[in-house]
C-alpha cells in the first residue's frame, strides 16, 4: 500500500465515517476511501462481533484497492440506557398522559401506558421531580413517583416512540458502570484484530479510561483510547479525562440531551480548545450532515456546523448514520471533504505566523524538537516537515501547534501509519529508516527521492527533518535539520 500524503495538497482535518449496511459493498467502501475517508468507525452498539470482524476485513481489502492507509476506530457500546419494545413496535405519547417505565415488564409488552427498561437499576437512580428524556430528547417525561420496579411519569413533550430508544436523566446521575461485559468482549476483539483506536462510551472520570487501558493492554492491544464526552459528569471531570485519554470525542448527541442544547456550541468549543491545549487529539461527532441520510446535499446549517468545527481546530469530523445507513455514503464523504477544504482556505490565510506557547517544562525531547520545528517553520519558507518516527509522537506534538505546513510521518510501521491518519495535518508515508545504508548522505538521498516521487516537494525546496541519533528507536527524536531538496 502507498501513502495518504497527497491528501496534504487538499485538506488538513480528517474524516471519520461509520460503517454499516450502506457500506457493506466493497466498491462503495473503496469509493468512500478515494473520496477522503481517513478512519473507519466500527460501532459496537449494533451487530455482533462477527459483523465487526467481517466489516474490518472489508476495510482492509478496500484500503488496498484504494491504495490508502486507513485507521480503524472501534466504538464500544457502553452503558447506553434503553427502553425495551412495544407490542405494536411503536406508540404515540400524548402530552399530559401518564406513562410508566418498568424494569420488570416483559421486553416486548410495551403499550401506550408503559414500557420495559433494559437497565434494572434505573429506579434507584431517579426520584420524583426528575426529568427523563427519550429518543435524544425528543420526548420529555416528568417523574411523579418511584414504586419498586416502576417509575411513574407524566408526559411533558409527547410524540412517537418506538422500540429500543435511548433514555437519559437530565443533569446526569445514571450509575451504570462504564464498561460492560459486552464491552470487555469487544476489547478482546480489538486486541485480536489490531484495531488502532478504541472509544469508551459514557466515560465519567479518568478512572474509566484507565480501566479500559488496562483491559486493552491485557488483551495485547496497543490501541489508543478515545474518551467520548457525552455525560454531565464527564464535563465536570474534563481535565482529568483529557489527561487520561489519547483522543477526546465531542459526542454531541447524548451530551446535548444531558446538558441542554443551548449550551452545546459553547461546550464544543471549550472541549476542542482544552483538548488541543493539553496536546491531545479531538474528534467532533454526531449529526454533522444528518440530512444526507436521505438527501444528496447537506443543508447550509450543516455546512456551517462542519466548517466551524474545523476552524475551531478539531482534528477530525465524524459521519454516523449518514454513511452507516444513509442513501449517499460516498456523497456524504465527498461533501464533508469539500466543506473542510473550503473552511481551511479561510483559516489558513492568517495562520502562518501563529504558534502556541507551552506552559511549564517540556515533557520530553520530542516535544522540545516539535516546538523548535514549528517556531522555525513560522519564520522560514518551508515546503514540508518530515518526521522520521517510530511511534508517531513527534508528528502528534507538531500537529497540536499549527496546521498549514504538512507534516509527513515517515515510518516503517504499519500501526504508526494508521495511527497518524487521525492527526490533523499529518500524513503517513511508508519509509524504512533502517534501509539504504547508515550514512547521512544515503539517508538524505532516500528521503528526497521519496518526496519527489510522491510529488510532495520540488527540487531546491526547503524542508525540515526531525530524527533521532539512533535510527529505529522509539522516543529517540532529538534533532532538527533544515535541508534543501537535491539529488546532485
Residue pairs with C-beta under 8 A, 6 or more apart in sequence:
1 63
1 64
1 67
1 68
1 69
1 430
2 67
2 430
3 69
3 417
3 427
3 428
3 429
3 430
3 454
4 38
4 68
4 69
4 421
4 427
4 428
5 406
5 408
5 427
5 428
5 429
5 454
5 456
6 454
6 455
6 456
7 36
7 38
7 427
8 406
8 408
8 425
8 427
8 456
10 36
10 337
10 341
11 36
11 337
11 340
11 341
11 344
12 340
12 344
12 403
12 404
12 406
12 424
12 425
13 310
13 314
13 315
13 316
13 317
13 340
13 343
13 344
13 424
14 38
14 39
14 315
14 316
14 317
14 421
14 422
14 423
14 424
15 36
15 37
15 38
15 39
15 316
15 317
15 318
15 319
15 333
15 336
15 337
15 340
16 38
16 39
16 40
16 41
16 73
16 283
16 285
16 316
16 317
16 318
16 319
16 422
17 23
17 32
17 37
17 39
17 40
17 41
17 318
17 319
17 322
17 323
17 329
17 332
17 333
18 41
18 43
18 318
18 319
18 320
18 321
18 322
18 323
18 324
19 29
19 40
19 41
19 42
19 43
19 55
19 58
19 59
19 323
19 324
20 43
20 46
20 321
20 323
20 324
20 325
21 324
21 325
22 28
22 323
22 324
22 325
22 326
22 327
22 329
23 29
23 32
23 55
23 58
23 323
23 324
23 329
24 55
24 58
26 58
26 61
26 62
26 65
28 329
28 330
29 58
29 59
29 62
30 62
30 65
30 66
31 330
32 62
32 323
32 329
32 330
32 333
33 62
33 63
33 66
33 68
33 70
34 66
34 68
35 330
35 333
35 334
35 337
36 333
36 334
36 336
36 337
37 68
37 70
37 333
38 70
38 71
38 316
38 421
38 422
39 70
39 71
39 72
39 73
39 196
39 197
39 316
39 421
39 422
40 55
40 59
40 70
40 71
40 72
40 73
41 73
41 74
41 75
41 318
41 320
42 52
42 55
42 56
42 72
42 73
42 74
42 75
42 195
43 75
43 320
43 324
44 52
44 74
44 75
44 76
44 77
44 182
44 183
44 186
45 75
45 77
45 78
45 80
45 201
49 185
49 186
49 189
52 74
52 186
52 189
53 189
53 193
56 72
56 193
56 195
59 70
59 72
60 70
62 70
63 69
63 70
69 414
69 417
69 418
69 421
69 428
70 418
70 421
71 196
71 197
71 418
71 419
71 421
71 422
72 195
72 196
72 197
72 418
73 195
73 196
73 197
73 198
73 199
73 226
73 422
74 186
74 189
74 190
74 195
74 197
74 198
74 199
74 223
75 199
75 201
75 226
75 228
76 179
76 183
76 186
76 187
76 198
76 199
76 200
76 201
76 212
77 180
77 182
77 183
77 186
77 201
78 178
78 179
78 180
78 183
78 200
78 201
78 202
78 228
79 119
79 174
79 176
79 177
79 178
79 180
79 201
79 202
80 166
80 201
80 202
81 117
81 118
81 119
81 122
81 166
81 167
81 168
81 174
81 176
82 117
82 118
82 119
82 164
82 165
82 166
82 167
83 101
83 110
83 115
83 116
83 117
83 118
83 134
83 161
83 163
83 164
83 165
83 167
84 105
84 106
84 107
84 108
84 110
84 115
84 116
84 117
84 118
84 163
84 164
85 107
85 108
85 110
85 115
85 116
85 163
85 164
86 108
86 110
86 111
86 115
86 161
86 162
86 163
87 108
87 109
87 110
87 111
89 162
89 163
90 160
90 161
90 162
90 163
91 110
91 111
91 112
91 115
91 160
91 161
92 112
92 158
92 159
92 160
92 161
93 99
93 112
93 139
93 155
93 158
93 159
93 160
93 161
94 155
94 158
95 155
95 156
95 157
95 158
96 154
96 155
97 112
97 154
97 155
97 158
98 113
98 144
98 152
98 153
98 154
98 155
99 112
99 113
99 114
99 115
99 141
99 153
99 154
99 155
100 113
100 114
100 115
100 150
100 151
100 152
100 153
101 114
101 115
101 116
101 117
101 122
101 132
101 141
101 150
101 151
101 153
101 167
102 114
102 115
102 116
102 117
102 149
102 150
102 151
103 116
103 117
103 119
103 120
103 122
103 123
103 149
104 116
104 148
104 149
104 150
105 114
105 115
105 116
105 117
106 116
107 116
107 118
109 116
110 116
110 163
114 150
115 161
117 151
117 167
119 167
119 174
119 176
121 175
121 176
122 151
122 167
122 174
123 146
123 148
123 149
123 150
123 151
124 175
125 169
125 173
125 174
125 175
126 132
126 143
126 146
126 151
126 169
126 173
127 143
127 146
128 143
128 144
128 145
128 146
129 142
129 143
130 142
130 143
130 169
130 170
131 140
131 141
131 142
131 143
131 156
131 169
131 170
131 171
132 140
132 141
132 142
132 143
132 151
132 153
132 167
132 168
132 169
132 170
133 139
133 140
133 141
133 167
133 168
133 169
133 170
133 257
134 140
134 141
134 161
134 165
134 166
134 167
135 159
135 161
135 165
135 166
136 166
136 253
136 254
136 256
136 257
137 168
137 256
137 257
137 261
138 157
138 159
139 155
139 157
139 158
139 159
139 161
140 155
140 156
140 157
141 153
141 154
141 155
141 156
142 153
142 154
142 156
143 151
143 152
143 153
144 152
144 153
144 154
145 152
146 152
166 254
168 174
168 254
168 257
168 258
169 258
170 257
170 258
170 260
171 232
171 258
172 231
172 232
172 233
172 258
173 232
173 233
174 231
176 202
178 200
178 201
178 202
178 203
178 204
178 208
178 211
178 212
179 187
179 200
179 208
179 211
179 212
179 215
184 215
187 198
187 212
187 215
187 216
187 219
187 221
188 219
189 195
190 198
190 216
190 219
190 221
190 223
191 216
191 219
191 220
191 221
191 223
192 219
192 220
194 221
194 415
195 221
195 223
196 223
196 224
196 415
196 418
196 419
196 421
197 223
197 224
197 225
197 226
197 246
197 247
197 419
197 422
198 212
198 216
198 221
198 223
198 224
198 225
198 226
199 225
199 226
199 227
199 228
199 247
199 249
200 208
200 209
200 212
200 225
200 226
200 227
200 228
200 245
201 228
201 230
201 251
202 228
202 230
202 231
202 234
202 254
203 209
203 227
203 228
203 229
203 231
203 234
203 241
203 245
204 231
204 233
204 234
204 237
205 233
205 234
205 237
205 240
205 241
206 237
206 240
206 241
206 243
206 244
207 244
208 227
208 241
209 225
209 227
209 241
209 244
209 245
210 244
212 225
213 225
213 244
216 223
216 225
222 415
224 246
224 247
224 419
225 244
225 245
225 246
225 247
226 245
226 246
226 247
226 248
226 249
226 283
227 234
227 241
227 242
227 244
227 245
227 247
227 248
227 249
228 249
228 251
229 235
229 238
229 241
229 248
229 249
229 250
229 251
229 255
229 271
230 251
230 253
230 254
230 255
230 258
231 254
231 255
231 258
232 258
232 259
234 241
235 255
235 259
235 267
238 271
238 274
239 274
239 278
241 248
242 248
242 274
242 275
242 278
242 280
243 278
245 280
246 280
246 281
247 280
247 281
247 282
247 283
247 315
247 422
248 271
248 275
248 280
248 281
248 282
248 283
249 282
249 283
249 284
249 285
249 318
250 267
250 268
250 271
250 272
250 282
250 283
250 284
250 285
250 314
251 285
251 286
252 264
252 268
252 284
252 285
252 286
252 287
253 286
253 287
255 264
255 267
256 264
259 267
268 284
268 309
268 312
269 312
271 282
272 282
272 284
272 309
272 312
272 313
272 314
273 312
273 313
275 281
275 282
276 282
276 313
276 400
277 356
279 367
279 396
279 397
279 400
281 315
281 316
281 396
281 422
281 423
281 424
282 313
282 314
282 315
282 316
283 314
283 315
283 316
283 317
283 318
283 422
284 309
284 314
284 316
284 317
284 318
285 317
285 318
285 320
286 318
286 320
287 320
288 302
288 305
288 306
288 309
288 317
288 318
288 319
288 320
288 322
288 336
289 298
289 302
289 306
289 319
289 322
289 332
289 335
289 336
290 302
290 321
290 322
291 298
291 299
291 302
292 298
292 302
292 322
292 326
292 328
292 331
292 332
292 335
293 321
293 322
293 325
293 326
293 327
294 326
294 327
295 328
296 327
296 328
296 331
297 331
297 335
298 306
298 335
298 339
303 339
306 317
306 336
306 339
306 340
306 343
307 339
307 340
307 342
307 343
308 343
309 317
310 317
310 339
310 340
310 343
310 344
310 347
311 343
311 346
311 347
313 403
313 424
314 424
315 399
315 422
315 423
315 424
316 422
316 424
317 336
317 340
319 332
319 333
319 336
322 328
322 329
322 332
323 329
323 332
323 333
326 332
344 403
347 403
348 403
348 404
351 402
351 403
351 404
352 378
352 404
353 378
354 378
354 402
355 374
355 375
355 378
355 401
355 402
356 400
356 401
356 402
358 367
358 371
362 368
362 371
364 475
365 476
365 477
365 478
366 393
366 394
366 397
366 475
366 477
367 397
369 394
369 466
369 477
369 478
369 479
369 480
370 394
370 397
370 398
370 401
370 466
371 397
371 401
372 480
373 385
373 398
373 464
373 466
373 480
374 398
374 401
374 402
376 382
376 464
376 480
376 482
377 385
377 402
377 405
377 464
378 402
380 462
380 482
381 462
382 405
382 462
382 463
382 464
382 482
383 405
383 456
383 457
383 458
383 461
383 462
383 463
383 485
384 405
384 406
384 407
384 408
384 451
384 456
384 457
384 461
384 463
384 464
385 398
385 405
385 406
385 407
385 408
385 463
385 464
385 466
386 408
386 410
386 447
386 451
386 463
386 464
386 465
386 466
387 394
387 395
387 398
387 407
387 408
387 409
387 410
387 465
387 466
387 467
387 477
388 410
388 411
388 431
388 433
388 465
388 466
388 467
388 468
388 471
388 477
389 395
389 409
389 410
389 411
389 416
389 477
390 411
390 413
390 416
390 472
390 473
390 474
390 475
390 476
391 416
391 474
391 475
392 409
392 411
392 416
392 419
392 420
392 423
392 426
393 475
393 477
394 466
394 477
395 407
395 409
395 420
395 423
395 426
396 420
396 423
396 426
398 407
398 426
399 407
399 423
399 424
399 425
399 426
402 425
403 424
403 425
404 425
405 425
406 425
406 426
406 427
406 456
407 423
407 425
407 426
407 427
408 426
408 427
408 428
408 429
408 451
408 456
409 416
409 417
409 420
409 426
409 427
409 428
409 429
410 429
410 431
410 433
410 447
410 450
411 417
411 428
411 429
411 430
411 431
411 433
412 430
412 431
412 432
412 433
412 434
412 472
416 428
417 428
417 429
417 430
418 428
420 426
420 427
420 428
421 428
429 450
429 454
431 446
431 447
431 450
433 443
433 467
433 471
433 472
434 471
434 472
435 446
436 442
436 443
436 445
436 446
437 443
438 471
444 483
445 487
447 465
448 485
448 486
448 487
449 487
451 457
451 463
451 485
452 458
452 459
452 485
452 487
457 463
457 485
458 485
459 485
459 486
459 487
460 484
460 485
460 486
461 484
461 485
462 482
462 483
462 484
462 485
463 482
463 483
463 485
464 480
464 481
464 482
464 483
465 480
465 481
465 482
465 483
466 477
466 479
466 480
466 481
467 477
467 479
467 481
468 476
468 477
468 478
468 479
469 476
469 478
469 479
470 476
